[in-house]
Amino acid sequence: MNKKVLVCISGASGANLGLKLYNLIPPYYERFLTISKNAKIVLEKEENIFLEEDIAAPPASGSFKIDITFIVPCSMNTLAKIALGISDNLITRAAQVAIKEKRKLIIAPREMPFSEIHLEHMLKLSKFQNVIIAPPIIGYYNNPKTIEDIEMFLIGKWFDLAGIENELFKRWK
Ligand SMILES: Cc1cc2nc3c(=O)[nH]c(=O)nc-3n(C[C@H](O)[C@H](O)[C@H](O)COP(=O)(O)O)c2cc1C
């Protein structure tokens, strides 16, 4: 059976990165997409993308067995809720499911700078073995020339963390 991957997009800047990540997931994974109401606003403002409500209920259940959950980007609002165990929408619920079922949860918090509150939430979550905090931080060692290069680097790194094979960026030799 194909592994299942859920991509959650919350309302932080760079919501389009989450969409690109979703589109690049190899076809041998079964993929699902969840977009928060506020992420839709960011997508409209930053990308002129208008999306309908597309919230599917199955990822809210542990028995649906999502293998990998990405939250890319993750707003500080969503990060805080996850750290506090709140599950008031499909994204925060999917995160709680991943945590309780001990399945891989990759969170890409996006804010600049981070406050002590944000950092405390990240520290708390990163102590769980199945949770990885991986913000969208640029690497310069592969000489990015375009935003596309930077995005492929970030998505490649997130895929690496999830164990999803990819050739999206030049690796350090
Ligand atoms: C254009 C735009 C960009 C934003 N960028 C960020 C951001 O980078 N990080 C963040 O934590 N919040 C950002 N926000 C604020 C969040 O959208 C807001 O806190 C919202 O309540 C998050 O809701 P959600 O976590 O349910 O998606 C931004 C808002 C807008 C309109």
The ligand as a MOL file (V3000), in Angstrom:
LIG
                    3D

  0  0  0     0  0            999 V3000
M  V30 BEGIN CTAB
M  V30 COUNTS 31 33 0 0 0
M  V30 BEGIN ATOM
M  V30 1 C 0.0970 38.4750 4.0660 0
M  V30 2 C 0.2060 37.8760 5.4450 0
M  V30 3 C 1.3940 37.3050 5.8380 0
M  V30 4 C 1.5340 36.7230 7.1160 0
M  V30 5 N 2.7230 36.1590 7.4560 0
M  V30 6 C 2.8410 35.5230 8.6460 0
M  V30 7 C 4.0590 34.8350 8.9680 0
M  V30 8 O 5.0130 34.7940 8.2050 0
M  V30 9 N 4.1270 34.1770 10.1490 0
M  V30 10 C 3.0760 34.1490 11.0270 0
M  V30 11 O 3.2000 33.5060 12.0860 0
M  V30 12 N 1.9050 34.8070 10.7590 0
M  V30 13 C 1.7670 35.4890 9.5850 0
M  V30 14 N 0.5910 36.1300 9.2850 0
M  V30 15 C -0.4710 36.1720 10.2950 0
M  V30 16 C -1.3100 34.8800 10.3130 0
M  V30 17 O -1.9510 34.7010 9.0450 0
M  V30 18 C -2.3510 34.9670 11.4480 0
M  V30 19 O -1.6890 34.8860 12.7040 0
M  V30 20 C -3.4170 33.9070 11.3700 0
M  V30 21 O -4.2330 34.0020 12.5230 0
M  V30 22 C -2.8450 32.4940 11.2660 0
M  V30 23 O -3.9160 31.5760 11.1950 0
M  V30 24 P -3.6720 30.0000 10.9350 0
M  V30 25 O -2.5750 29.5910 11.8740 0
M  V30 26 O -4.9860 29.3640 11.2870 0
M  V30 27 O -3.3420 29.8190 9.5090 0
M  V30 28 C 0.4410 36.7350 8.0240 0
M  V30 29 C -0.7710 37.3010 7.6260 0
M  V30 30 C -0.8960 37.8680 6.3560 0
M  V30 31 C -2.2270 38.4560 5.9500 0
M  V30 END ATOM
M  V30 BEGIN BOND
M  V30 1 1 1 2
M  V30 2 1 2 3
M  V30 3 2 2 30
M  V30 4 2 3 4
M  V30 5 1 4 5
M  V30 6 1 4 28
M  V30 7 2 5 6
M  V30 8 1 6 7
M  V30 9 1 6 13
M  V30 10 2 7 8
M  V30 11 1 7 9
M  V30 12 1 9 10
M  V30 13 2 10 11
M  V30 14 1 10 12
M  V30 15 2 12 13
M  V30 16 1 13 14
M  V30 17 1 14 15
M  V30 18 1 14 28
M  V30 19 1 15 16
M  V30 20 1 16 17
M  V30 21 1 16 18
M  V30 22 1 18 19
M  V30 23 1 18 20
M  V30 24 1 20 21
M  V30 25 1 20 22
M  V30 26 1 22 23
M  V30 27 1 23 24
M  V30 28 2 24 25
M  V30 29 1 24 26
M  V30 30 1 24 27
M  V30 31 2 28 29
M  V30 32 1 29 30
M  V30 33 1 30 31
M  V30 END BOND
M  V30 END CTAB
M  END
